[in-house]
Amino acid sequence: MSLSIDARPARGLRRLAGLSGAFLLAAGCGGAVAVDEATGSTHQAVVGANASADAGLITISGTVVESDGYGVSGVTISLAGNARTSQVTNEFGAFSFAVQPGSYSLTSAVTPGVPSCLAFSPSVINLNNITSNQTATFIGSGNDPITNCYPAPNTGATSGSLTISGKVTSGGLPVAGVKVGLTGSTQATRISDETGAYTFSVNPGSYSLNLSQACASFAPSAVNFNNITKSQTENFVGSKCSPAPLEYCPTFDTLFGITEPSSCATVTTFDCAAGRFSTWVSDIENDYINENYVDCRFGQWNNAPIANLFTDTVLIQWSEQVNLFVAQLFGCEVANVMPGPLAFPLIPQALASLPFTTADLAALSQEFVVGINQALVANGSPVLTAAQTTAVNAQLAYAASTFTAAKNSPNLTYSTCLVDAGVK
C-alpha cells in the first residue's frame, strides 16, 4: 500500500475540532466524513423556491456536541413543520436553516453509513410560532471515544453542602481513568483525574461508592456512608493497575513552543493547552504510523489482502486512537473523558483479529519510540533521554500486555525483511 498518513485524503471519522492539526477532519463523536461528501448539504439550507429573495426569512441554527463540548460532524438534522428539509452538520458540528416564521421541529439522527453517537438529547426540539432567529443544541453520547462518541464521564452530584472525595492510587502512584460510581440518595459517576482524584458534591444522606476499570482489584472494594452529615474522604488502593501517566506534557509543550499555565500541565481542553494536539501529539502520531509503512517488519501490511483493510475510515480511527493514547501516555489526556487506560492502539482496530506475536508488539512499541524521537528531531529538539525512554517503554509494555490475543513467540508475523529476524 505504501500510504503516507500525511498524504491521505482529509475525510473520515471523529476529530477533536481545533485540537489536532494532522488532518482537516471533522469534529467529534466518530461521525465525520468530508463535509462535501456527506449525504446532505453542509451549506445553509434555504427552504422554499424563492427563499433567498425573501427578506422575511429567519434563521434556525445550532450545533451538535459531545458531552465534553466538542462538535459532532456528519449528523443529519431534519427540519419539519411549515417546511421540511434536512442537512448534515459541518466540521464544527454546526447546522443552519433559513425559514419563514412559523412552527418547526428539529431532530438529529445518525447519517447512514457514518459511524456516530448512539443517542442524542433532546430527541426532538420544538419551536412553536417563532418570529425571530432561534438556536438549538443537541448533545450526543455513546460508549466508545473513537467510533461513536464520548460517554459522559462525570454525571450527577454537582451541588450540595457536603463532599465525598478521595484519591485512587497503586504502588503509591495516582491511577487515572478509574470509574467511581455513587449510589444512594444521589446517583452519579466520576472518572479519576490524572492525580487519581475524584469529588462528589452531595447533601446529607446515605451513599455507596463502587469502583471499576483500570485495576484487577481495589481495597476497599466498596464503601457505604450511612446518614452522613459532614464531608467524607475515602481513598482507594488498586492492584495491577496501569502505570501512572508520565508527567512530560510541560516538557514537550516547552520544546514545541507552547506556553501554558501550570494548571494545564495535566489537562487538555479547548481553553487549556489545546495547542499540544496540533503540535507534538499529532507529530508523534504521524511519525509512528508513517514508520509502519516503511518498516519491512510489517511489509505485508502493504500487500493484499491486509492492505485492503486500510480504508480511510480505519486509518483515521487509528490515528485518532493513537493521538488520544499519546496524550494519555504523557499525562495530558482530554479532561476527564477517558474511563480507564485506552485499548492498546499500536495495532489498527481493523487488524485486531489477525494473528500477532509478542515479537510484533515489541517491534510496534519500538516504532512508537522511533516516532517520538522523529517528532523531536524534526522540531530541533533532543531525543528522549535514557530515563525517558525507559519510562516510555514501561508504559508500552503494560499497553502491550493488555493485547491478550498475541502469541508468545520471538517470530515476526508480517515481515518482508530479507533476514526475518526482527531487524531491518
VOPAGU-2260 file (C-alpha; in pm, 1 decimal, decimal comma):
REM VOPAGU-2260
SITE   aa  ch    i         X         Y         Z
SITE  MET   A    0       0,0       0,0       0,0
SITE  SER   A    1     286,1     238,1      83,7
SITE  LEU   A    2      46,1     500,6     210,4
SITE  SER   A    3     180,0     805,2     388,9
SITE  ILE   A    4     -54,9     936,7     654,9
SITE  ASP   A    5      41,0    1294,8     574,1
SITE  ALA   A    6     -88,0    1248,3     220,5
SITE  ARG   A    7    -411,2    1061,6     278,5
SITE  PRO   A    8    -745,1    1227,7     200,0
SITE  ALA   A    9    -892,1    1462,4     457,4
SITE  ARG   A   10   -1204,8    1268,6     530,0
SITE  GLY   A   11   -1312,3    1010,9     784,6
SITE  LEU   A   12   -1416,5     986,2    1143,3
SITE  ARG   A   13   -1409,8    1178,5    1467,4
SITE  ARG   A   14   -1162,2    1452,3    1539,3
SITE  LEU   A   15   -1112,9    1685,5    1832,0
SITE  ALA   A   16   -1203,8    2001,1    1644,7
SITE  GLY   A   17    -938,3    2264,2    1688,8
SITE  LEU   A   18    -706,8    2027,0    1877,3
SITE  SER   A   19    -537,5    1821,3    1611,1
SITE  GLY   A   20    -367,1    1968,3    1309,0
SITE  ALA   A   21    -271,5    1643,1    1142,5
SITE  PHE   A   22    -574,9    1645,7     915,4
SITE  LEU   A   23    -853,6    1880,9     815,6
SITE  LEU   A   24   -1108,3    1646,7     962,5
SITE  ALA   A   25   -1447,5    1676,3    1120,1
SITE  ALA   A   26   -1504,9    1702,3    1491,2
SITE  GLY   A   27   -1639,5    1469,5    1749,3
SITE  CYS   A   28   -1838,2    1155,7    1813,0
SITE  GLY   A   29   -1690,3     929,3    1549,6
SITE  GLY   A   30   -1914,4    1090,8    1297,7
SITE  ALA   A   31   -1742,2    1273,5    1016,7
SITE  VAL   A   32   -1693,1    1223,4     652,3
SITE  ALA   A   33   -1559,9    1506,6     442,1
SITE  VAL   A   34   -1829,2    1765,9     455,4
SITE  ASP   A   35   -1867,7    1775,6      77,5
SITE  GLU   A   36   -1920,5    1400,2      73,3
SITE  ALA   A   37   -2193,0    1382,5     333,6
SITE  THR   A   38   -2542,5    1287,6     240,9
SITE  GLY   A   39   -2680,8    1639,7     283,0
SITE  SER   A   40   -2563,4    1992,6     216,8
SITE  THR   A   41   -2336,4    2140,9     477,7
SITE  HIS   A   42   -2413,0    2488,7     349,2
SITE  GLN   A   43   -2702,8    2687,9     488,0
SITE  ALA   A   44   -3024,1    2520,0     377,6
SITE  VAL   A   45   -3267,6    2756,8     205,2
SITE  VAL   A   46   -3627,3    2649,4     237,7
SITE  GLY   A   47   -3868,8    2734,5     -42,2
SITE  ALA   A   48   -3812,5    2800,8    -407,1
SITE  ASN   A   49   -3769,7    3176,3    -369,0
SITE  ALA   A   50   -3645,2    3185,7     -10,9
SITE  SER   A   51   -3315,8    3354,0     -94,1
SITE  ALA   A   52   -3502,3    3659,0    -217,9
SITE  ASP   A   53   -3740,2    3679,7      78,6
SITE  ALA   A   54   -3632,9    3945,4     328,1
SITE  GLY   A   55   -3867,1    3797,3     588,6
SITE  LEU   A   56   -3657,3    3487,1     647,1
SITE  ILE   A   57   -3535,7    3396,3     993,7
SITE  THR   A   58   -3262,5    3151,1    1090,0
SITE  ILE   A   59   -3280,0    2828,8    1287,8
SITE  SER   A   60   -2922,3    2731,6    1367,7
SITE  GLY   A   61   -2729,8    2534,4    1625,6
SITE  THR   A   62   -2476,5    2265,4    1695,9
SITE  VAL   A   63   -2444,6    1900,4    1786,0
SITE  VAL   A   64   -2183,2    1847,6    2055,4
SITE  GLU   A   65   -2047,1    1568,2    2267,1
SITE  SER   A   66   -2066,3    1558,1    2644,8
SITE  ASP   A   67   -1722,8    1723,8    2654,6
SITE  GLY   A   68   -1838,3    2012,5    2435,3
SITE  TYR   A   69   -1666,5    1919,5    2108,4
SITE  GLY   A   70   -1866,5    1944,8    1787,2
SITE  VAL   A   71   -2009,4    1640,3    1612,9
SITE  SER   A   72   -1994,5    1642,9    1235,6
SITE  GLY   A   73   -2178,9    1414,7     994,7
SITE  VAL   A   74   -2507,9    1416,6    1189,8
SITE  THR   A   75   -2831,1    1456,6     993,5
SITE  ILE   A   76   -3055,0    1735,4    1124,9
SITE  SER   A   77   -3412,7    1715,2     995,9
SITE  LEU   A   78   -3646,9    2014,1     989,4
SITE  ALA   A   79   -4023,2    1958,0     990,8
SITE  GLY   A   80   -4327,8    2179,8    1025,8
SITE  ASN   A   81   -4403,5    2472,8     796,8
SITE  ALA   A   82   -4117,2    2348,6     580,3
SITE  ARG   A   83   -3936,8    2016,5     552,0
SITE  THR   A   84   -3571,1    1963,7     470,7
SITE  SER   A   85   -3253,1    1826,6     619,4
SITE  GLN   A   86   -2879,4    1880,5     622,0
SITE  VAL   A   87   -2565,5    1731,6     773,4
SITE  THR   A   88   -2364,5    1909,5    1041,5
SITE  ASN   A   89   -2036,2    2054,2     924,2
SITE  GLU   A   90   -1686,0    2001,5    1063,9
SITE  PHE   A   91   -1773,0    2208,1    1370,4
SITE  GLY   A   92   -2099,9    2027,9    1438,7
SITE  ALA   A   93   -2297,6    2328,2    1312,9
SITE  PHE   A   94   -2617,5    2349,2    1110,7
SITE  SER   A   95   -2834,3    2639,1     988,8
SITE  PHE   A   96   -3171,6    2669,4     812,6
SITE  ALA   A   97   -3324,3    2985,6     661,7
SITE  VAL   A   98   -3701,8    2966,7     702,8
SITE  GLN   A   99   -4021,2    3168,4     707,6
SITE  PRO   A  100   -4168,8    3249,0    1052,8
SITE  GLY   A  101   -4384,0    2960,9    1175,4
SITE  SER   A  102   -4370,6    2639,7    1377,0
SITE  TYR   A  103   -4095,7    2382,7    1332,2
SITE  SER   A  104   -3933,0    2080,8    1492,2
SITE  LEU   A  105   -3573,3    1961,0    1475,9
SITE  THR   A  106   -3449,8    1606,0    1510,8
SITE  SER   A  107   -3097,1    1469,9    1496,6
SITE  ALA   A  108   -3002,2    1125,4    1372,3
SITE  VAL   A  109   -2708,8     918,9    1258,0
SITE  THR   A  110   -2631,7     970,7     890,4
SITE  PRO   A  111   -2648,6     635,5     706,9
SITE  GLY   A  112   -2302,6     492,3     658,7
SITE  VAL   A  113   -2138,8     736,4     901,2
SITE  PRO   A  114   -2046,2     598,9    1246,3
SITE  SER   A  115   -2165,4     846,5    1504,6
SITE  CYS   A  116   -2315,3     888,1    1850,6
SITE  LEU   A  117   -2551,3     622,5    1980,1
SITE  ALA   A  118   -2804,3     872,9    2111,5
SITE  PHE   A  119   -2887,8    1242,6    2103,4
SITE  SER   A  120   -3053,0    1457,7    2367,7
SITE  PRO   A  121   -3309,7    1600,6    2342,2
SITE  SER   A  122   -3468,8    1367,9    2088,8
SITE  VAL   A  123   -3678,9    1648,6    1940,6
SITE  ILE   A  124   -3660,1    2027,6    1969,4
SITE  ASN   A  125   -3993,4    2203,5    1907,9
SITE  LEU   A  126   -4003,0    2567,5    1802,3
SITE  ASN   A  127   -4360,2    2694,8    1802,7
SITE  ASN   A  128   -4477,2    3012,7    1629,2
SITE  ILE   A  129   -4128,1    3159,8    1602,4
SITE  THR   A  130   -4080,2    3507,0    1456,5
SITE  SER   A  131   -3708,8    3561,1    1527,0
SITE  ASN   A  132   -3381,0    3374,5    1491,2
SITE  GLN   A  133   -3351,0    3061,9    1704,9
SITE  THR   A  134   -3060,7    2847,0    1827,6
SITE  ALA   A  135   -3067,5    2485,5    1939,4
SITE  THR   A  136   -2817,0    2235,7    2079,2
SITE  PHE   A  137   -2817,9    1856,8    2066,6
SITE  ILE   A  138   -2585,6    1657,1    2292,6
SITE  GLY   A  139   -2459,7    1324,3    2159,8
SITE  SER   A  140   -2343,7    1034,0    2372,6
SITE  GLY   A  141   -2206,9     684,8    2317,8
SITE  ASN   A  142   -1973,7     432,2    2472,1
SITE  ASP   A  143   -1657,5     448,8    2262,4
SITE  PRO   A  144   -1444,4     763,2    2227,8
SITE  ILE   A  145   -1308,9     652,9    1891,1
SITE  THR   A  146   -1607,0     524,2    1698,0
SITE  ASN   A  147   -1928,0     651,7    1848,9
SITE  CYS   A  148   -1885,8     948,1    2079,1
SITE  TYR   A  149   -1752,6    1007,0    2427,1
SITE  PRO   A  150   -1961,7     872,7    2712,3
SITE  ALA   A  151   -2047,0    1134,6    2971,7
SITE  PRO   A  152   -1783,9    1058,5    3238,3
SITE  ASN   A  153   -1896,3    1290,8    3516,5
SITE  THR   A  154   -2267,4    1286,6    3588,5
SITE  GLY   A  155   -2475,4    1390,5    3888,3
SITE  ALA   A  156   -2378,9    1514,6    4236,2
SITE  THR   A  157   -2273,9    1857,7    4115,7
SITE  SER   A  158   -2425,5    2054,1    4404,6
SITE  GLY   A  159   -2467,7    2001,6    4775,4
SITE  SER   A  160   -2340,9    2117,2    5113,0
SITE  LEU   A  161   -2109,1    1816,3    5159,0
SITE  THR   A  162   -1841,8    1641,4    4956,0
SITE  ILE   A  163   -1739,5    1279,1    4917,2
SITE  SER   A  164   -1388,2    1280,2    4776,4
SITE  GLY   A  165   -1059,7    1095,3    4769,9
SITE  LYS   A  166    -784,5     950,9    4556,1
SITE  VAL   A  167    -717,0     625,5    4374,7
SITE  THR   A  168    -356,6     506,0    4390,5
SITE  SER   A  169    -149,2     197,3    4316,9
SITE  GLY   A  170     202,1     147,0    4448,2
SITE  GLY   A  171     192,7     498,6    4587,2
SITE  LEU   A  172     122,1     648,5    4243,3
SITE  PRO   A  173    -202,7     800,8    4113,8
SITE  VAL   A  174    -435,1     595,9    3895,6
SITE  ALA   A  175    -621,9     799,5    3636,8
SITE  GLY   A  176    -929,7     684,5    3448,9
SITE  VAL   A  177   -1099,4     481,4    3722,4
SITE  LYS   A  178   -1477,5     499,4    3712,5
SITE  VAL   A  179   -1617,7     582,6    4056,5
SITE  GLY   A  180   -1989,6     521,5    4094,4
SITE  LEU   A  181   -2208,1     685,3    4360,1
SITE  THR   A  182   -2545,8     537,0    4453,1
SITE  GLY   A  183   -2798,2     605,1    4725,9
SITE  SER   A  184   -2958,8     942,1    4787,9
SITE  THR   A  185   -2797,4    1061,5    4462,3
SITE  GLN   A  186   -2682,2     870,9    4155,5
SITE  ALA   A  187   -2355,9     991,8    3997,9
SITE  THR   A  188   -2030,1     889,7    3832,1
SITE  ARG   A  189   -1680,1    1033,6    3820,4
SITE  ILE   A  190   -1360,2     944,6    3636,9
SITE  SER   A  191   -1047,8     982,9    3849,8
SITE  ASP   A  192    -825,4    1254,9    3705,8
SITE  GLU   A  193    -452,0    1247,2    3633,3
SITE  THR   A  194    -380,5    1288,2    4005,0
SITE  GLY   A  195    -614,7     999,0    4088,8
SITE  ALA   A  196    -866,5    1234,2    4249,3
SITE  TYR   A  197   -1245,8    1228,7    4243,1
SITE  THR   A  198   -1508,6    1451,0    4412,3
SITE  PHE   A  199   -1886,9    1439,3    4452,9
SITE  SER   A  200   -2095,9    1726,4    4590,5
SITE  VAL   A  201   -2389,0    1586,8    4788,8
SITE  ASN   A  202   -2644,2    1670,4    5054,1
SITE  PRO   A  203   -2681,4    1481,6    5385,1
SITE  GLY   A  204   -2798,0    1127,5    5324,6
SITE  SER   A  205   -2682,9     769,6    5269,1
SITE  TYR   A  206   -2446,7     674,7    4987,6
SITE  SER   A  207   -2231,7     394,7    4847,6
SITE  LEU   A  208   -1916,6     407,6    4636,2
SITE  ASN   A  209   -1813,3     140,4    4386,1
SITE  LEU   A  210   -1507,5     137,4    4159,9
SITE  SER   A  211   -1449,6     -26,6    3825,2
SITE  GLN   A  212   -1188,5     -41,3    3548,1
SITE  ALA   A  213    -813,6      11,6    3537,0
SITE  CYS   A  214    -715,1    -236,4    3810,8
SITE  ALA   A  215    -769,4    -601,3    3893,1
SITE  SER   A  216    -896,0    -514,9    4240,9
SITE  PHE   A  217    -935,2    -230,6    4488,1
SITE  ALA   A  218    -913,1    -201,0    4863,9
SITE  PRO   A  219   -1169,2    -129,8    4982,7
SITE  SER   A  220   -1384,0    -267,5    4701,5
SITE  ALA   A  221   -1689,9     -66,7    4806,4
SITE  VAL   A  222   -1777,7     183,9    5078,3
SITE  ASN   A  223   -2108,4     268,0    5246,2
SITE  PHE   A  224   -2185,3     602,8    5409,1
SITE  ASN   A  225   -2495,8     593,9    5627,9
SITE  ASN   A  226   -2679,0     915,1    5709,7
SITE  ILE   A  227   -2376,6    1140,4    5671,5
SITE  THR   A  228   -2393,6    1496,5    5799,3
SITE  LYS   A  229   -2035,4    1602,0    5721,7
SITE  SER   A  230   -1796,4    1566,9    5428,9
SITE  GLN   A  231   -1626,9    1232,4    5380,4
SITE  THR   A  232   -1286,1    1129,5    5243,2
SITE  GLU   A  233   -1225,8     781,8    5107,7
SITE  ASN   A  234    -907,1     670,5    4932,3
SITE  PHE   A  235    -878,3     351,2    4730,4
SITE  VAL   A  236    -569,4     142,0    4662,4
SITE  GLY   A  237    -562,9     -65,9    4344,8
SITE  SER   A  238    -352,4    -363,8    4244,9
SITE  LYS   A  239    -221,4    -449,6    3898,3
SITE  CYS   A  240    -310,8    -101,3    3776,7
SITE  SER   A  241    -183,7      73,4    3467,6
SITE  PRO   A  242     131,8     278,6    3523,7
SITE  ALA   A  243      83,2     634,7    3639,5
SITE  PRO   A  244      79,9     880,7    3345,8
SITE  LEU   A  245     419,0    1028,0    3258,9
SITE  GLU   A  246     441,5    1394,6    3351,4
SITE  TYR   A  247     607,6    1505,8    3028,0
SITE  CYS   A  248     342,1    1742,1    2895,2
SITE  PRO   A  249     501,2    2063,5    3027,6
SITE  THR   A  250     840,7    1949,0    2897,3
SITE  PHE   A  251     711,4    1876,1    2548,4
SITE  ASP   A  252     499,4    2191,8    2545,9
SITE  THR   A  253     811,1    2397,4    2613,1
SITE  LEU   A  254    1011,0    2217,0    2345,5
SITE  PHE   A  255     740,1    2287,3    2088,6
SITE  GLY   A  256     691,3    2649,4    2189,0
SITE  ILE   A  257     362,3    2615,5    2376,7
SITE  THR   A  258     323,7    2838,6    2681,1
SITE  GLU   A  259      53,2    2741,1    2926,2
SITE  PRO   A  260      -9,5    2799,4    3298,5
SITE  SER   A  261      81,6    2522,0    3539,9
SITE  SER   A  262    -287,4    2438,4    3576,1
SITE  CYS   A  263    -276,4    2298,1    3220,7
SITE  ALA   A  264       6,8    2055,9    3294,3
SITE  THR   A  265    -219,6    1751,0    3319,1
SITE  VAL   A  266    -528,1    1855,3    3126,3
SITE  THR   A  267    -618,0    1931,3    2765,8
SITE  THR   A  268    -927,9    2129,4    2671,3
SITE  PHE   A  269   -1018,2    2393,4    2414,5
SITE  ASP   A  270    -910,4    2656,0    2667,1
SITE  CYS   A  271    -619,6    2473,7    2821,1
SITE  ALA   A  272    -317,0    2356,1    2619,7
SITE  ALA   A  273    -515,9    2275,6    2305,2
SITE  GLY   A  274    -204,2    2359,3    2104,5
SITE  ARG   A  275     -29,7    2042,2    2212,1
SITE  PHE   A  276    -271,8    1837,9    1998,2
SITE  SER   A  277    -184,7    2041,2    1690,7
SITE  THR   A  278     189,7    2012,1    1755,2
SITE  TRP   A  279     376,9    1735,6    1930,6
SITE  VAL   A  280      84,1    1495,1    1990,0
SITE  SER   A  281      -4,6    1491,1    1619,7
SITE  ASP   A  282     362,0    1485,4    1517,4
SITE  ILE   A  283     426,3    1172,3    1723,6
SITE  GLU   A  284     113,0    1005,0    1588,8
SITE  ASN   A  285     205,9    1086,4    1227,4
SITE  ASP   A  286     565,6     972,7    1261,0
SITE  TYR   A  287     465,4     649,9    1434,8
SITE  ILE   A  288     206,1     549,4    1174,1
SITE  ASN   A  289     428,4     652,5     884,8
SITE  GLU   A  290     707,4     439,8    1030,0
SITE  ASN   A  291     485,2     133,9     998,5
SITE  TYR   A  292     474,5     175,9     622,0
SITE  VAL   A  293     849,3     190,0     569,2
SITE  ASP   A  294     944,7     -83,4     816,4
SITE  CYS   A  295     989,5    -416,5     643,0
SITE  ARG   A  296     898,0    -594,1     966,0
SITE  PHE   A  297     540,2    -504,2     870,4
SITE  GLY   A  298     589,3    -510,8     495,6
SITE  GLN   A  299     294,9    -742,7     443,3
SITE  TRP   A  300      69,0    -460,7     561,7
SITE  ASN   A  301     138,2    -302,6     222,7
SITE  ASN   A  302      15,5    -606,5      29,4
SITE  ALA   A  303    -326,5    -758,7     -29,4
SITE  PRO   A  304    -528,0    -879,9     147,4
SITE  ILE   A  305    -409,7    -680,1     452,2
SITE  ALA   A  306    -367,6    -356,4     256,0
SITE  ASN   A  307    -733,2    -380,6     154,8
SITE  LEU   A  308    -835,1    -341,2     519,6
SITE  PHE   A  309    -674,4       3,1     544,0
SITE  THR   A  310    -969,3     214,1     438,8
SITE  ASP   A  311    -973,2     588,7     503,2
SITE  THR   A  312   -1209,5     527,6     792,1
SITE  VAL   A  313    -978,1     270,9     950,4
SITE  LEU   A  314    -674,6     495,8     914,0
SITE  ILE   A  315    -843,8     794,9    1068,6
SITE  GLN   A  316    -987,0     591,3    1354,0
SITE  TRP   A  317    -639,5     455,2    1414,4
SITE  SER   A  318    -477,3     799,1    1404,9
SITE  GLU   A  319    -737,8     933,0    1646,6
SITE  GLN   A  320    -679,9     647,2    1886,2
SITE  VAL   A  321    -303,3     695,6    1873,7
SITE  ASN   A  322    -348,2    1069,7    1932,8
SITE  LEU   A  323    -551,1    1005,3    2245,4
SITE  PHE   A  324    -303,0     738,6    2356,3
SITE  VAL   A  325     -11,6     983,4    2320,2
SITE  ALA   A  326    -190,5    1239,8    2532,8
SITE  GLN   A  327    -285,3     982,8    2794,5
SITE  LEU   A  328      63,1     828,8    2796,7
SITE  PHE   A  329     228,2    1161,2    2875,6
SITE  GLY   A  330     -28,9    1266,8    3132,9
SITE  CYS   A  331    -235,0    1526,0    2946,9
SITE  GLU   A  332    -542,3    1347,7    2818,4
SITE  VAL   A  333    -855,0    1535,3    2722,5
SITE  ALA   A  334   -1003,6    1638,5    3055,8
SITE  ASN   A  335   -1193,2    1365,7    3236,5
SITE  VAL   A  336   -1333,5    1193,3    2931,9
SITE  MET   A  337   -1139,6     868,6    2920,1
SITE  PRO   A  338   -1253,1     592,4    3156,3
SITE  GLY   A  339    -960,0     361,1    3214,7
SITE  PRO   A  340    -646,9     317,9    3006,3
SITE  LEU   A  341    -701,3     323,5    2632,6
SITE  ALA   A  342    -704,6      -3,0    2446,7
SITE  PHE   A  343    -361,5     -81,6    2301,3
SITE  PRO   A  344    -366,1     133,2    1983,8
SITE  LEU   A  345     -42,3      29,5    1816,9
SITE  ILE   A  346    -239,4    -215,2    1605,2
SITE  PRO   A  347    -521,8     -75,9    1388,4
SITE  GLN   A  348    -860,5    -195,3    1507,5
SITE  ALA   A  349    -930,8    -345,0    1165,0
SITE  LEU   A  350    -631,1    -578,9    1209,5
SITE  ALA   A  351    -702,5    -681,9    1568,2
SITE  SER   A  352    -844,7   -1020,1    1462,0
SITE  LEU   A  353    -528,8   -1111,3    1269,5
SITE  PRO   A  354    -259,3   -1319,1    1440,8
SITE  PHE   A  355       9,9   -1120,7    1620,0
SITE  THR   A  356     303,1   -1230,3    1830,6
SITE  THR   A  357     480,7   -1071,6    2123,0
SITE  ALA   A  358     765,0   -1001,9    1877,9
SITE  ASP   A  359     523,6    -799,4    1662,9
SITE  LEU   A  360     414,3    -599,3    1965,8
SITE  ALA   A  361     775,3    -536,4    2063,4
SITE  ALA   A  362     851,6    -411,6    1710,8
SITE  LEU   A  363     547,8    -183,0    1710,1
SITE  SER   A  364     643,9     -48,0    2051,5
SITE  GLN   A  365     993,7      20,2    1923,9
SITE  GLU   A  366     846,8     207,8    1627,0
SITE  PHE   A  367     641,8     417,0    1868,7
SITE  VAL   A  368     960,5     530,4    2043,0
SITE  VAL   A  369    1110,8     599,5    1699,5
SITE  GLY   A  370     806,0     812,7    1618,5
SITE  ILE   A  371     855,6    1015,5    1936,4
SITE  ASN   A  372    1221,5    1076,7    1856,2
SITE  GLN   A  373    1147,6    1164,8    1493,3
SITE  ALA   A  374     896,3    1426,9    1608,3
SITE  LEU   A  375    1151,6    1571,5    1849,9
SITE  VAL   A  376    1430,9    1580,9    1591,9
SITE  ALA   A  377    1204,1    1745,7    1332,8
SITE  ASN   A  378    1134,6    2012,8    1592,1
SITE  GLY   A  379    1505,6    2068,5    1652,5
SITE  SER   A  380    1479,3    1918,6    1999,9
SITE  PRO   A  381    1693,8    1648,8    2164,5
SITE  VAL   A  382    1569,7    1291,5    2152,8
SITE  LEU   A  383    1437,9    1112,5    2460,0
SITE  THR   A  384    1687,3    1066,7    2738,1
SITE  ALA   A  385    1771,6     715,5    2853,9
SITE  ALA   A  386    1548,7     763,5    3159,1
SITE  GLN   A  387    1260,1     891,2    2946,9
SITE  THR   A  388    1299,5     601,3    2703,8
SITE  THR   A  389    1288,4     353,5    2991,2
SITE  ALA   A  390     975,5     517,9    3130,0
SITE  VAL   A  391     801,3     518,0    2790,5
SITE  ASN   A  392     895,4     153,8    2731,3
SITE  ALA   A  393     744,3      59,3    3067,6
SITE  GLN   A  394     418,7     223,3    2964,3
SITE  LEU   A  395     423,2      49,1    2626,0
SITE  ALA   A  396     497,4    -286,9    2787,6
SITE  TYR   A  397     186,2    -250,2    3000,4
SITE  ALA   A  398     -18,5    -146,0    2697,2
SITE  ALA   A  399     111,2    -447,5    2503,7
SITE  SER   A  400      18,0    -677,3    2792,2
SITE  THR   A  401    -345,5    -576,9    2750,9
SITE  PHE   A  402    -344,4    -719,7    2397,1
SITE  THR   A  403    -404,1   -1072,0    2522,9
SITE  ALA   A  404    -455,8   -1227,2    2178,8
SITE  ALA   A  405     -85,3   -1210,3    2092,6
SITE  LYS   A  406     100,5   -1540,9    2075,3
SITE  ASN   A  407     412,7   -1561,1    2289,7
SITE  SER   A  408     673,5   -1602,7    2016,9
SITE  PRO   A  409    1002,7   -1440,0    1908,3
SITE  ASN   A  410     897,6   -1463,2    1542,4
SITE  LEU   A  411     754,7   -1179,4    1338,6
SITE  THR   A  412     427,8   -1242,7    1156,1
SITE  TYR   A  413     422,2    -985,1     875,3
SITE  SER   A  414     785,8    -930,1     787,7
SITE  THR   A  415     912,9    -886,8     433,9
SITE  CYS   A  416    1267,4    -824,7     553,5
SITE  LEU   A  417    1539,7   -1019,7     375,8
SITE  VAL   A  418    1650,5   -1152,0     711,1
SITE  ASP   A  419    1339,0   -1222,6     910,2
SITE  ALA   A  420    1500,0   -1172,6    1248,0
SITE  GLY   A  421    1318,3    -868,0    1378,7
SITE  VAL   A  422    1576,7    -623,1    1242,2
SITE  LYS   A  423    1550,6    -400,4     937,8
